[in-house]
Amino acid sequence: MADEVKLYGAMGSPFVCRVKIALNMKGIKYENLEEDIFNKSADLLKYNPIHKKVPVLLHNGNPISESLVIIEYIDDVWKGIPILPQDSYERSIARFWAKFLDDKCIPALRVVGTNGDEKVVAEACEQLQILENELKVKGTKFFGGDNIGLVDIAAVFIAYWLGIREEAAGVKFFTEDKFPKLTKWADDFVNSQLVNNALPPRESMLAFYNKMFGNVN
Ligand SMILES: N[C@@H](CCC(=O)N[C@@H](CS)C(=O)NCC(=O)O)C(=O)O
């Protein structure tokens, strides 16, 4: 019997995008179910009653929530391009950086624009600098090495959403000048076909942020 794979998502969500990239890497066909996060479906509330958030992956009727948990599940269940390293120590390091992104880095970036404070930008730059240094030390194209891995996928917000958010907010700090390795990584990552076709259209995201920041045409 063929696997039944459904993804409860929302077009502009970087967390949902992470899962789409992982599904692309494994070549999995799935049904994409678009949620209205302001009017959540009964299915979403049933499958993710704790957080009530997208993404939720439904595999043969079994729901899995939380993007990083879903990615690990996908990597465990399906062959195809590996997402986590095989070596236990390397795997723990990848999980460490994914957790850093969710706990420290992305929260610092997601307040940029809602508060134009210099301190907010300085804090965001401090977090990006940590990633810049890590790429410099690794000396590889991606955080995963020569190929995309868990950390790259977890950092999709930085690679794609951050620049659009900066444009709408009228700030610019994620520059080639300040972050040469990380900006090059972002270009390589979003230009990879496995990633590119999982991304929402730039104009839609820009319109979303413009609305959020109260910009008028
Ligand atoms: N930690 C979660 C975060 C997911 C998340 O924040 N999803 C947002 C969309 S970007 C959502 O569903 N928001 C609805 C809500 O907060 O009620 C993950 O990694 O999956």
The ligand as a Tripos MOL2 file, in Angstrom:
@<TRIPOS>MOLECULE
LIG
   20    19     1     0     0
SMALL
NO_CHARGES

@<TRIPOS>ATOM
      1 N1          8.0060   25.4850   16.8630 N.3       1 LIG1
      2 C1          7.0380   25.3500   15.7950 C.3       1 LIG1
      3 C2          6.6270   26.7270   15.3210 C.3       1 LIG1
      4 C3          5.4770   26.6630   14.3180 C.3       1 LIG1
      5 C4          4.7830   27.9990   14.1640 C.2       1 LIG1
      6 O1          5.1070   29.0030   14.8210 O.2       1 LIG1
      7 N2          3.7970   28.0440   13.2530 N.am      1 LIG1
      8 C5          3.0120   29.2300   13.0600 C.3       1 LIG1
      9 C6          3.0080   29.6320   11.5780 C.3       1 LIG1
     10 S1          4.5820   30.2920   11.1040 S.3       1 LIG1
     11 C7          1.5590   28.9660   13.4570 C.2       1 LIG1
     12 O2          1.0180   27.9180   13.1860 O.2       1 LIG1
     13 N3          0.9370   29.9350   14.1230 N.am      1 LIG1
     14 C8         -0.4220   29.8330   14.5390 C.3       1 LIG1
     15 C9         -0.6020   30.2520   15.9690 C.2       1 LIG1
     16 O3          0.3990   30.6330   16.6290 O.co2     1 LIG1
     17 O4         -1.7140   30.2280   16.4470 O.co2     1 LIG1
     18 C10         7.6420   24.5000   14.6710 C.2       1 LIG1
     19 O5          8.8720   24.4760   14.5480 O.co2     1 LIG1
     20 O6          6.8840   23.8380   13.9540 O.co2     1 LIG1
@<TRIPOS>BOND
     1     1     2 1
     2     2     3 1
     3     2    18 1
     4     3     4 1
     5     4     5 1
     6     5     6 2
     7     5     7 1
     8     7     8 1
     9     8     9 1
    10     8    11 1
    11     9    10 1
    12    11    12 2
    13    11    13 1
    14    13    14 1
    15    14    15 1
    16    15    16 2
    17    15    17 1
    18    18    19 2
    19    18    20 1
@<TRIPOS>SUBSTRUCTURE
     1 LIG1         1 GROUP 0 **** ****
